[in-house]
């Protein structure tokens, strides 16, 4: 191909490996890359803050199963982007973050915006590398893609020194990356079937990364053939159709107490793709550590996750594609647990009925309206906060790739994720739920939505407080409010200032018309929901939480 700059070689490699969208905040440290992208087939999306850019890339990685691509500048740009790296790490999402780096000759002098990226990202990224020779760009970019998608998917950080980007070389590009796969052995499958045939109260909990729509279909076939109840780990509800009679609910925040008890009482438990970490394990209380009382089958893409916390009776390192294909091919031997399956479903349906909370606007009814009217392929995003409990509890996810929510519990994620989803799937409805505190972590990305003509709909749940922290505050220090009150902007005026459609809804009955108008606007839209501060959870008011804590002598 002839001698060309390191920046040009890098962009050629990205195209080779299938990159069609990249997210960035521009910086002078990688001007050569920006110039090379000008003549490429890659769509470059310019965010307003590096955390937003990294979150968009992470959401894109979730939707495609391919590494999301993000470019940021050195120093503060990289540290700002670390929020997205942490999300990708805990959510098992393939992501490659490219960071402009100071010139090689200035290293170790604490030069302008200098950061040791291996030290900074080493604990949360799968691999951190600095490319110092343009001739090695194809080799190291190929490795970055392979590392991001193989085993347990996750983030890779690649530092790009300025002088490397302008130096020239003529390396061969190689060929497009191919993810490594692993599958259950025949002996392991025989043991799984034999153990399941003896069970009296089995349960499957599904989650983690590496899924596809086909893998989800095969999971459904396995569950149907063996009459198995299936629960979803925290924020993995789109792995199994929530309307299906085998769906037993989500194992996350605000879990149905009956489902929690079902996990404890199970005599055969399959963890499929999930690590069952702190949130879905009820703070590590559902399974004994290290040896669970349940007969445990743990299937995970990364063999090192098996035995990391729980000792499995059958531990299988396999990708979800291969694992579900093998499970769907097992000769079914359904046991005598049909009544338990029916009860698990009945318990879920009862828990999924919206509850009455204080105030003229019922968030449960709002979520249920969307559940009943949105198409099956609508994408729902959210960040972190108590408002998410209503979404996870009362919305039924139907298809894979319709839930974008951070397992890491990162605030501010919903808006960037919704933008990335609309860019990736412009024909699908993309709805972001955000609390008033959550939204303001990344609210500037409304500008990105406008620039990209991404007609998302943002639903802001405004109760004037950091709700989750207030809830914990009242439980531990009842009546002593400190640091959790919010003086908010006029969200409607702010969204209109960005050029979007906006409205405020204060009564439940006004929401359908407000949402229809937002949908018809054809541009980014925001709906502010004014929610009573007492409506802190779907089941307990702020006052009830405080009084319960006071009665306990706190």
N, C-alpha and C positions, 0 to 999 in steps of 0.2 A: 504493500500500500504506500510505501515511501515514508520518509522521515516526517514525523508530525509531533506536535507538542503532547506532553503528558495529559493535559486537559482534553485534547481532542481524542487521544487514545481512550481515556476514561469514558467519555460519552459514547464512543464507538462500542465499548464493552457493555455499557448499560443497554444500548439498543440490541446488541447481540443476545443479552440475557433476558430480553422481553420487556424491558421498562418502557412504559408508554406515558406515565404520569410521574412527575416529581414535584415535591413541595419544598418551599424554601423561604428564607428571609435572606436577601442578598447581602454580600459583604465584599469588601475590597480584597480579602484574602483569597478568594477564588474567582476573580474576574475572568480568568482564562476559561473556566468551566462555563460560566454564564455566556461567554462568547461562543463557545462550542455548542451549547444548547440552542443558540439562536438558529443554527442551520440543521438541527436534528428533527426527528419525528416525535420527540418527547414533549408532552404538554407540561409547561412549567407554571405552577400555581404559587403565587407570591402571597404569603401570609403576613400578618401584622406583628406577630411575636413568635419567637422560636419555639416556645412550648406549643403554640397552636399548630405550627408547621409539623412538628414531630408527632403530635396527636393525630393530625390528618393522615400522615404517612402510616401511622400505626393502624388506624381504622381501615385504610386501603389494604394493608397487609392482611387484616382480618377477613375482608371481603373477598380477596382474590386468592389467598393462600400463597401468594408470591411476596417477596420482600417489598414492603413499602419503602420508598426512597425519599430521603430528606437531605437538604443541603443547608448548612448554617455556617456562620463565620466563627472565627477563633474566640477564645476567652469567654466573655459574657454570652455570646451567641450559643456556644456549646453548653455552658452551664444552664442557660435557659431551656435548652432542648432536653436536658436530663429528665424532665418530667415525663416526656414521651418514651424515653429509654426505659425508665422504671416500669411504665405501663406495659410495654412490650415484653419486658422480662417476666413480670408476674402473670401476664395474660398469655404467655407462650405464643407471641406473634412475631413472624419474620419481619425484620426491619433493618435497613442499612442507613446509618447516619454518616454523612460525609461532612467533615469539619475542615474548613480552611485553617492552615497552620502557618506559623511564622516561618520565615526563611531558615533553612538549615544552619547557616552560619551564625545565626543569632541565638540559637538554643543555649539553655543553661545560664542565661544572663538576666532572667526575668525581663525579657523584652516586652514590648507593648502587647498586652492581652495574652501573654504566654501562659499556657496551662499544660501540665503533664497529663495527657489524656488517658494513658494506661493506668495511672494511679487514680484518676478521677472516676473513670467509667469501669475500672477493672472488676468491681464488685457487683455490677448490675448488667454488664454486657457479656455475651458469650465469647466475644473475641474483640480485642482492640489492636489495631495495627496502624503504623505510619509508613506510607509509601515514599521511599527516598529516591527511587530510580524509576524513570518513566518506562524503561524496558520491562519492569516487573509488574506494571499495572495489570495486564491481562491475567497473569498468574494470581495475583492477590485479590483482584475483583472476583475472579472465578471462585476462589476459596471463600470470600465473604458471602457470596450467594449460597454456596453449599453449606456453610456453617449456619447461616440464618434459618435454613429450612430443614436441616437434618436433625435427627434425634428429637429433643424437645425444641421446637422452634423458638427463636428469640432474636434479640438485637445484636448487631455488629456495628462497631464504630471504626471509621476509616479516616485518619488524619492525612491532609494533603498539603505538604509544604509549598509555599508560593513558588520557590525556585524549581521544584519538581514539575509543577504544572506548566512552566514555560520552557523547560528543557525538552529536547527532541530525542526520539528513538524510532525504531521501525520493527516492533515486535509482532509476531503472529498472534491473532486474537484467540485462537482455539475455537471451541464450540460452546453452545448454550449449556448451562448447568443442568444436571440431572439429579434430583433428590435421591438420597439413599433410602432404601426401604428395608423393613424387617417384618417378619410374619411369625405367627404362632407355629410351633412344631406339631406334627400329628399327635405325638404323645401328650402334649399339653392340652390339645383339644379333646382327646379321649378322657383325660382327667377332669376337664371342665364339665363335660357332659355327664360323666359318672357322678360327680359331686352334686351337680344340680338336680339330677334325678332323685337323689336321696333327700333333698331339702323339703322343709315344711313351710318356711316363710322366707322366700327369696326376694331380693331387691337388687335392681341395677341403678347405679348413680353414674350419670354421664357428664362429661365436661372436658376442659382442657382444649388445646389447640390441635391443628392438623386435620380438621374435619372438612368434609365436602358434602354437597347435597346427596351424592350417591351413597356415601358412607352412612349418612343419616337414614336414607331409605333402607339400607341393609340392616341397620340397627332396629328399625321398626319391624322388619320381616322376622328378625331373630326374636324380638319380644312377642310378636303375635304367635309364632310357631310354638314357643314355650310358655305362653300365657303369663308373661312376666310384667310386674309393675316396674315402671321406669321413672326415676326422679332426676331432676337436672341440678347440677352443682351451681354454685353462685354465679349468676349472670351467664349461664350456658343454656338458657331455656329454649333457644332456637334449634337445639340439636334434636328435639323430639316434639312433634306436633302436640301442643297443649290441649287440643280438642279431642285427641285420641283417647279411647277408653282405657288404654294402658298407662296413661300419664298420671303420675301420683303427686306432682307438685315440685316446687323448687326448694333446694336445700341452701338457703341463704339467710339474709337478714329478715327478721319477722317471720321465720319459718312456722308453718302449721305445727302446733305442738303434737298433733297426732302423727304427723310424718316423722318428726324427731323421735317419737317413741317407736315408730315402725322400724327405723334404722337400728335403734338399740336392741329391738327384739328380733331382728332378722337372724336366721341361722345360716344363711348363705348370702353373701354380699359381693357384688361385682363393682369395682371401681373401674370405669371404662374411660380412660383418657384423663381423668381428674387426679390430682394429688390429694384431694380432700384436705386442704389446708385449713387455716384457722376459722374462717367464716363458715364454710360448709360442714365443718366438723363440730360446730357448736363450741368453739374455743377448745377443740381437741377433747370433747367430752363424750361423743357418740361411740367412739371406738377406743378400747383400752390400748395403751402404749407401753411397750412395743408390741404386745401380743393381743390382738383383738379377740373377743369372745366369739364373734361371728367367723364362720368359715369364709376366708377372704380370698377372692380372685382379683388380682390387681393387674390391669393391662395398661401400659403406658408406653409412649413413644421412646422415652429415654430410660434405659435399664437402670440407671443409677437412682431414679426416683423410687424404684421398687425396693422396699426395705429401708428407705431413708427415714421414715417415721413409723410405718406399720409393717410388721412381719406378715407377709402373705403366705397362705397355704399353697397357692399357685401364683407365681409371678411371671408375667409375660412381657417381654420387651417387643413391641410391635407398633407400626404406624396404624392410625385409625382406619385408613383405607384397607390395609391388609387384614387387620383384626376383625373388622365388621364383615368382610367377605368370608373369612373363615367361620365366624359365628353363625352367619346366615346359612352356611352350608351344613351345619350340624343336623343330624337326624333328630327331630324333636321327640322328647319323652316328657310331655307336660305332666306335672305332678298334681297333687290334690290341694291346690291353693286358689281355686277359682273364686271362692267366697272372699278370700283375703284380697284378691285383685279387685273385685267389685267394691269392697269396702274402702280400699285405698283410693279408688276413683271417687267414691261418694264423699270421702273426707276432703279431697281436693276441691270438688265442686262446691261444697258448703263453705270452705274457706275462701273461695274465689268470688263470693257474693259481696258486693260493695257494702261497707258498713256506714252507719250514720255518724257523722262527726259534727262538732259545733260550727256554726256559720251558715250563711246563705249560699255559699258555693261548696258543693260536695265534690271533692277531688276524686273519690271513688266513682261517682256517676260520670264524671268527665272521662276518666280512663275507660270505663265500660262503654261509653258512647263511641269512642275511637275503636275499641275492640270489635264492636258490632258493625261499624261502617267502613273501616279502612280495608283495602284489598289485602289479600294474603301476602303479597310481596312488599308491603310497606315496611320501611326501615325505621325502627324506633331507637333513638339514642338517649343516653343520659350520662351524667357525671356522678357525683356523690352527694348524699344528703338524705334526710328522712323522706323527702318527697318520692324517692325512688321505690320505697316499699309499696306505695300505692300502685306504681307502674308494674312492678314485678308480680304483685299479688293479683291484680285485677285485669291485666292484659294477657291475652292468650297468643303466644307466638306460634306461628303455623309452619314456617319454613326456615331452613338454614340460611344464614346471612341476613336476618331481619332484626337482630339484636346487637347493638354496639354499645357496650357498657364496660367500664374498667373493673376487672377483678381486683386491681390494686387499690380501688377506692379513691381515685384521683378526681378532685374537683376540677371543673372547667372542661371536662372531656366532651360533653354532649354536643356543644356547638361545633367545634372543629370536626368531630366525627360525622355529624350530619352533613356538613359541607363536603367532606370527602366522599360520603355515600352518594350525594346528589351528583357530584362530578363523575363518579364511576358509573352510576346508574341514573342518568338524567330522566329516564322514562318512569322511574319509581318515586313514590311519595316518601319524603324523608322528614321525619318529625323528631325534634329535639325536646326532651323534657329537661328543665333546669330549675334549680332553686334560685332565689334572688342572690344568695351568696355565691353559689356555684357558677352562675352565669357570669358574674363580674370578674371571675378569674380569667376569662378569655373573651369578654364581650366585644373587644375590638375586632374580632374575626367576622363580625357583621360586615365590615368593610371588604373582607375577602369574599364573602358570599355575594355581595353586590358586584364586585369586580368580575367574578366568575359567572355571574348570572345564575347562581345556584338557588333555585326557588325552594328553599327549605322553609319549614314552619317551626318556630321556636315557641314553646309554651313555658312561660316563666311562672313558677309557683312562688308568689311573693307573700311572705308572712313577716317580713321585717326582722328576721333573726337567723343566726346560724343554727338551724333547727336541731341537727344531730348533737351538736355540742351542748345546746341548751338542754336537751333531753338528759344527757349524761350529767350535766351540771345540777339539774334538779334532783337526780337520783342520789348524787353524792354530797351535794351542798345545797339542799332545798331552800329556796327563797333568796339565795345569795347570788344574784345575777351579776356577772362580771365578764365583759369582753365579748358578749354574744349578741348584743343588739346591733341592728343595722339601720343607718339613715340612707335610704336608697334614692337613686335618681328617678326621674319620670321615664320609665322604660319605654312607654309609647312614644314620647317625644324623641327619645334617643334613637329608637329604631327608625322613625321617620326622618331624622336628621341624616341617617345613613342612606336614605332613599327607599326604605322598605315600607311595606304595608304594616300597620299596627293598630291594635285595639285593646281595650281593657274590659274584662268580664268580671262582674261581681256576684252574679247569680247563676246557678246551675242551668236554668232554663235558657239562658242567653248564649251558652257555649256553642251549641250546634250551628247557629247562624254565624257566630263569630268565626268558627273554624271553616265553614263553607266559604266565607268571604276571603279568608286567608288563602285557601286553596285556589280560589278563582283569581287571585291577584296576579299570579304569573311572575312574581318576584319574591325575594326574601320577605318573610312575614313574621311578626311577633305578636303573640297573644299573652297579655299579662293577666294572670288569675290572682285576684285578691282573696287570700285565704286567711281564715281566723287563726290567730296565733295559738289558740287553745287546741286546734287540730294538729297535734304534734305527731301522732301515729294513728293508724287506722283503728286501733283498739283502745288506746288510752289518751285522755286529754292531758294537757300540761298540768292542770290543777290536780288531777288524779295521780300523776307521777310524783308531784311534790308531796301530796298528802300521804301517799304510800311510803315515801322515804322518811317523812317526819314521824309516821307511826312506828317505823322501824328504829327510831331513835337516832337517825343520822343528823 
